Each structure stands twice: as C-alpha cells, then as structure tokens.
Amino acid sequence: MNDERAKEGASIAGPVLTIAVAKGRMQDEALRLLARAGIELDEATNGSRRLAVEDRCGRYRFVFVKPADVPVYVEHGIADCGIVGRDVLIESEADVLQPLDLGIGRCRIVVAAKRTEDVARNLGMLRVATKYPRLAAAHFGRRGIPVEIIELAGSVELAPVLGLSDCIVDLVETGRTLAENGLQVVEVIAESTGRLVANRASYQLKAEAVAALIAALGRAMESKE
C-alpha cells in the first residue's frame, strides 16, 4: 500500500524519468551515488538480473545496458538521462547533453606501447589496436600521423606483445595491466569520468524533473567531499 501511494505521489509530483545506467565497472559506483542522492532501488531488485527496475519512490525507472548503448538510448529518447563514461561519449559522438560530471569511474584514455620510440619514431603506417576506433583515428589524425586502426573487442594489451600492432589506445585505471604485459603509457589523450547525460527533448519537456535529478546528484557529490 505504501509503495502504491509513493508511486501515486510521484506521478502527481512530475513525470517519471527513465535513466540508462552503464553496466560493468561503473554500475556500483553509480548506484552508490544515486543512493546518497536519495534515489534507492529495493534490495530485491538491486541484486536481481532484471534489466529495468524502478526506484523505491517510483520517480525513476532504471534500465541497465552495455556502456556503448547508453548514449544510443538517450539520443533516441528511449531514456531521458543516462550515466556513462566520457570515453564512451567521445567514441560515440552522440548528440546528447552533458549537464554533470559525476566524478566516478575515473580513468585515462592513453596511447601505450612497449617502448616510446615505437610510436615517436615510427616513419611508416602506425598500427593501432583499440576498442575506440573513432577516438584513435581522430587523435592521430590531428597529429598528421597515418594509422591503420585494428579494432578489437577483447584485451587490446596483447596486440603489441604478439606483434599485431605497434601501440594501443585504451582506457587505463591504475596501469597495472599495462605493466604486467610490458607496456608503458606513451601519451594521455584524455581523462574520463562518469557523466550524467540527457536527451535534448527531455531536458526541455521534463525540465523540472531533470533539474531535480541534477540538483540531487550535485548535493550527493558535495556531501562526499
């Protein structure tokens, strides 16, 4: 009964927002931040395998999708907002708003190789293995360096070790995996953190609800500092 009343109150207060959350390494941090903002999932649903759930107050509906799918859902208006890493947003080039840097999932997008000279002194076509083909091509293109992009879905660190590529462009948190595979950071392309993104139409049509979400997350971030 209380849950039904909460949902009725939510519908009176404003529209329900659908939020796409990136599954994987960022999901737990995102849910903890949302909980500090007063947006909590039921324990039963939080540990379940369901991919679409509501918060306890019925104000938000969450869908859990692969990181690369978050900007797609948001850009096309299937989700009003999303939580995903900046690396994914740069690669996708999705037309979404980025109203808030959440500061979670902090990583670096880097160029890494066995030796710095493998990149710096390469006079021919540079072979680059990566999960970020657009980002990598744009980065080297700005420097006028011709590259062959080798797109991989798995562990790209193996590519230089096995001779498939001269270097890699990848997301790095601690650098431990690079070191264990005999690689070193040659260059940092960009910093990446989790971002709150919003659909352009939702930002206008559901302005009050989106603003309330941004404000709640902002307060939660400040309370942690």
N, C-alpha and C positions, 0 to 999 in steps of 0.2 A: 504493500500500500504506500509506504513512504517513497519507494522508488518511483511509483507511478505519479505521485504528487510532485516529486522533484522534476520529473520529465514534463509534467504539465506546466510547472513554473518556468522551466527552461523555454518551452515553446511560447509562453506569454512574453518572457523577457526578450526574446530575439530568435533569429534563425539558428539552426544547428550548423556548426562548421564541420566540414569534412577535412581531416588532416592526414596527409600521406606521410608516413614515417619510414625512413630507410632502415631496412633490416640489416642485421650484422653488427659490426663493431660499434656503431653509433647508437643503436637502439636503446640499450640500457641507460646510457648517459642521458638520452633524450627523455626517457620516461622518468628518470630521477628529477630532471629539471622541471618537467611538467608537474610532477607531484609537489615540488616546492612551490609551484605556482598555483597550487590548489586544484589541479586537474589530475584526478587519480582514476585508475581502472580498478574494477573489482579484482580481488586476488584470484578468483576462479578464472576470470578471462585473461588476466595478466600472464598466467602460466600456461594457458591453453594454446592450441595450434590454430585457433581461429584467426583469420586474416582481416576481419572487420569487426570492431567492437566499439561500444560507447563508453564514455566516462560515467562515473557514478551519478552525476547530476543530469546527465542527458543533454548537456550543452554541446558536446563534441563527439564526432564519430571518427574513429581512427582506422585507417587501412595501412597494413604493413606490407611493403613491396620492396623489390630489389632497388638499391640506390639509383641505378640508371633510369628506373621507371618513375621515380618521384617527380622530376621536372616535367615528364610527359603527362602524368595525371594532372598536375597543377596547370600547366599551359593550356590543356584542353578543357579545363573546368570540371573534371571529374572530382578533383579535390580542390577545396578553396585555398588551402595552405599546405605546406609541406616542410619537413625537416630533413636536410640532406647536406652533404659536404660541398664545400666550394669547388673542389676538384671535379665533382660530377657536373656542377653547373657550368664550369668553364668548358668542359668537354662537350656538353650537350648543346650549348649556345641557345638554350631555351628562352623564350620570351616571357619571363616571369619577373615579378618584383622581388627585391631582397631587402625587406624592411629591418631585419635584425640579424646581427652576428651573435650567435648564441655562445660562442667561445668553447664549444665542446668538440671532442674528436680532433684535437689539434695535431696536425701533421704538416709535412712539407712535400711539395712536388719537386722532384730532383732529377738531374741527369747524373747517372752513376756509371762507372766503368772500372776495369781492372787497374788501369793507370790513367792519369790525367792526360798524358800525351796521346792516348787512344782517341781522344776527342779533339784536343787542341791542335795536334799536328797532322790530323788526317787530311790528306790532299785530294782524295777521291770522293766517291759517294759514301756518306756515313750511314752505316746500317744501324737503325734504332729499333729496339724491341720495346713494346709498350702496350698497355691497356688503354692508353689515351692517344689514339692516332691523330685526332684533330689538334689537340693541345700541342703534341710533339711537333707536328708539321708546322704549325704556326710559330712555335718558338724558334726552330732552326731557320724557318723562312725569313723571320725578321732579321736574322744574322747573315742571310745570304749563303747559308750552308746547304748544299744539296744533300738530300737524305732519301734513303729507302726505308719506309716505315714497315716494320714487321709486327702485325697486330697479334697479340697473344691473349688468351683468356686466363691462363694459369700463372704459375710462378715465373715472372719475367727474369728473375735473378739468374736463372740457369742459362739464359741466352748467350751472354758474353763468355761464360765459363765453358760452354760447349762449342763456341765459335759461330753461333748463329747470328750474332750481332756484335758491333763494336761497343755499344753502350745501351743503356736502358733509360726510359723516362718512367718513373714510378712514384707512388705515394710512400713516404717513409715516416714512421713514427719515432722509433728510437735509433734506427740504423743498425740494429743487431743482426738482422737477416742479411743485410748487405755485407757486413764484416765477416759473417760466417761463410759467405760464398766468395770471399776475396775481392769484394768490390768496395769502392770508395765514392763519396759524393764529389762530383766534379763541379756542379753548379746547382744552386737552388733557384727554381723557376718561380715558385710562388708558395705562400703559406696557405694552408687550407684549414678551415674550421667549419663546424656545423652552422648552417644558416636557416633562418625561417624565411620561406619564400611564399609568395601569394599570387593567386590568379588575378590578372588585371581587372576583370569584370567583378569578381568577388570583392576586391579591395574597394570598389565603388558601391556595389549593390548591398554588400554586407559590412559596410564601413564601421558601424558601431561594434559589431561582434569581433571583427578583425582587430580593431583598435584595442578592445578589451583584452584580447589574447596577447597582443604585443606588450601592453602595459603589465599584464600579469607575469609574463616571462621576463620582462625587464626588471621587475621587483625581485623575482626569484634569483636572477643573476646578481643583483646588488646584495642580496641577503647572504650569498655565499662568500662574497669578498670580505 
